[in-house]
Amino acid sequence: MIVCVCNNISDREIRQAVDLGLSSMDELRSDLGVATCCGKCATYAEEVLTLHVERTAADTRVTELSFRARQAA
């Protein structure tokens, strides 16, 4: 879904940016141009960013625990 109409930025692009290391709205503004024109997308863009950062962190923890359990076996 398009999040930022002014710059044609989708939620997928925001999630990919998080996967590549971005973790703040300032970084999204700087690197993707999100919320740099009219600003109407800022709230939703931040929601997409926050949810994906949280999910990524949760997935990483589970993967690490699973990996350690396999090493111990």
N, C-alpha and C positions, 0 to 999 in steps of 0.2 A: 504494500500500500504506500502511496506517496505521502510522506510526512510534511516535507517542505515543498510547497508548490512553486514558490519563487525560484528555487534552485534545483527542482526536480530530484529531490533526495528521498529515497524510500526507506522504510523500516529495515529492509534487508541490508541496505548500505550502512545504516547505523550499526546494526549487529555485526557486520563484517569489520567495521572500524573498531569496535570493541574487541573483537577477536584479534585484531592486529595491535592492540595495546592502548587505544584511546579509552579514557575513563571519566572524562568531565565534559560539561557543556562547552567550556572554553576551548577544549581541544576539538570538539565537533564544529564549533564556529570557525575556528582557524583552518582546519583541514578540509572540511566538507562544505562550509558556507551555510550551515544550518542556522536559522534564526538571525540572518544578517540583513534581511530586507524588511519585510513587514513585521516579523516577529510573532505572527499568529501561531506558528508551529512549535514555539519554544516549550510549552508545557508538555505536549505529546512527545516531542523529541526527547525531552528529559526523562519521561516515563519509560520510553523504549530503551534508552540508555541504561537507566537504573535497573530495570528488570533483567536486562541481558547481563549486566555486570554481576548481579546477584546470582543468576542462574549459572553463569560461567564459574563463579567462585564455588558454588555448591557442587557442580560437576567435577571440578578439579579436586576438591576434598575427597569425594567418593572414589575417584580414580586412584588417588594416592593411597587411600586406605586399602583398596582392593589390591593394588600392586604390592604393598608391604605384606599383606596377608599371603600372597602367592610366594613371596620371597622366603617367608618363614616356614612354609610347608616343605 
